Amino acid sequence: MEITSRKLGREIAVYASASIEAEVMGVLRHFADAYSNRDKERLLELFLPDRDVLFLGSGQDERCVGPMAIWNQIRREWDQIETSRLRFGWRSVSLMGQVAWLATDCYAYIESGYRKAELPLRISAVMLEHEGQWKIAQLHYSSPVQPEEEVDTCLE
């Protein structure tokens, strides 16, 4: 197994091996599947059972701390859309001990009534190994809505 590492303070972070990347991305794929199938129990089992677990969306009010806040946000999203699916693309997964962090580009296919859209999304997450399984400790998604070359400054 080839490991590429970099020093962070006294610890060594490594770019995840193919098997760790597959495990961590598998959690994200299970999240996408449970979300799409509106499976509350399976979805919430993917998160770390901790009151500080965090789920951030791109909306100003989409900062959810704790399992109940996460569930309330997801339920609200389910009330607004009828169909959703995620398709993942580029990714980066790194590891330090029992902590993995990732970033990925993906597309969300969404239907609501007669409206359909495929939106580009970026997801970043921190996962912890908990009782032999990777669990989501922090998940953030946002949508890059405009290519940078079309914007004059970061304030637009």
C-alpha positions in Angstrom: 0.0 0.0 0.0 1.4 3.4 -1.0 0.9 6.1 1.5 1.6 9.8 0.9 1.9 11.8 4.1 2.4 15.3 5.3 3.3 16.6 8.7 0.6 18.6 10.6 2.2 19.7 13.9 3.5 16.5 15.5 1.0 14.2 13.8 1.3 12.8 10.3 -1.8 13.1 8.1 -1.9 10.6 5.2 -3.8 10.6 2.0 -6.2 7.8 2.5 -5.5 4.4 0.9 -7.9 3.2 -1.7 -9.7 1.0 0.9 -10.1 3.8 3.4 -11.3 6.1 0.7 -13.9 3.5 -0.4 -15.1 3.1 3.2 -15.4 6.8 3.8 -17.1 7.5 0.5 -19.3 4.5 1.2 -20.7 6.3 4.2 -21.5 9.3 2.0 -23.1 7.0 -0.6 -25.2 5.4 2.2 -26.2 8.9 3.2 -27.2 9.8 -0.3 -29.2 6.5 -0.7 -30.9 6.9 2.7 -31.7 10.6 1.9 -33.1 9.6 -1.5 -35.2 6.8 0.0 -36.3 9.0 3.0 -35.1 6.4 5.4 -34.8 8.4 8.7 -33.4 5.7 10.9 -30.7 4.6 8.4 -29.8 8.2 7.7 -29.4 9.2 11.4 -27.3 6.1 12.1 -24.6 7.4 9.8 -24.0 10.4 12.1 -21.9 10.3 15.2 -24.3 9.9 18.2 -23.1 13.1 19.8 -24.8 16.4 20.8 -22.1 18.3 18.9 -22.6 16.6 15.5 -22.9 19.2 12.8 -24.8 19.5 9.5 -24.4 22.7 7.5 -26.3 23.7 4.4 -25.9 26.8 2.2 -29.0 28.5 3.6 -28.5 31.1 6.3 -30.7 29.1 8.7 -29.2 25.7 7.8 -26.8 25.3 10.7 -27.9 22.2 12.6 -26.1 21.1 15.8 -27.2 17.8 17.3 -29.2 14.8 16.0 -32.6 16.4 16.5 -31.6 19.6 14.7 -30.2 17.5 11.8 -33.4 15.5 11.6 -35.6 18.7 11.6 -33.5 20.1 8.7 -33.7 16.9 6.7 -37.5 16.6 7.3 -37.9 20.2 6.1 -35.9 19.4 2.9 -38.1 16.4 2.3 -41.2 18.5 2.6 -39.9 20.8 -0.2 -38.8 18.1 -2.7 -40.3 14.9 -4.1 -37.2 13.3 -5.6 -33.5 13.6 -5.0 -30.4 11.7 -6.0 -26.7 12.5 -5.7 -24.0 11.6 -8.3 -20.4 12.0 -7.0 -17.4 13.1 -9.0 -13.9 14.3 -7.9 -13.0 13.6 -4.3 -10.1 14.0 -1.8 -9.9 11.9 1.3 -7.3 12.2 4.0 -6.7 10.5 7.3 -5.1 11.0 10.7 -5.6 8.3 13.2 -9.3 7.7 13.7 -10.3 11.0 11.9 -10.9 11.2 8.1 -11.9 14.3 6.2 -13.1 14.6 2.7 -14.2 16.9 0.0 -16.2 15.9 -3.1 -17.9 17.5 -6.0 -21.3 16.1 -6.9 -24.6 16.8 -8.7 -27.9 16.7 -7.0 -30.9 15.7 -9.2 -34.0 17.2 -7.6 -37.7 17.1 -8.6 -40.4 19.2 -7.0 -43.8 19.3 -8.7 -43.2 20.0 -12.3 -39.8 21.5 -11.7 -36.6 19.5 -12.2 -33.0 20.6 -11.7 -29.5 19.2 -11.6 -27.4 21.3 -9.2 -23.7 21.2 -8.7 -22.8 20.7 -5.1 -19.7 20.6 -3.0 -19.6 18.5 0.1 -17.0 18.5 2.8 -17.2 16.2 5.8 -15.3 15.0 8.9 -15.8 11.4 10.0 -14.6 9.6 13.1 -14.1 5.9 13.5 -16.7 4.9 16.2 -17.2 1.3 17.3 -15.5 0.0 14.2 -17.5 2.2 11.7 -17.0 5.6 10.1 -19.5 8.1 11.4 -20.2 11.6 10.2 -19.2 14.2 12.8 -19.5 17.2 10.5 -21.1 17.5 7.0 -21.3 20.7 5.0 -22.8 21.1 1.5 -23.0 24.2 -0.7 -23.6 25.0 -4.3 -21.0 26.8 -6.4 -23.5 28.9 -8.4 -21.3 31.0 -10.6 -17.9 30.4 -12.3 -15.2 32.6 -10.8 -14.2 34.1 -14.2 -17.7 35.6 -14.4 -17.3 37.5 -11.2 -15.1 40.6 -10.7 -14.7 40.3 -6.9 -15.4 38.0 -4.1 -18.1 40.4 -3.0 -20.4 39.8 -5.9 
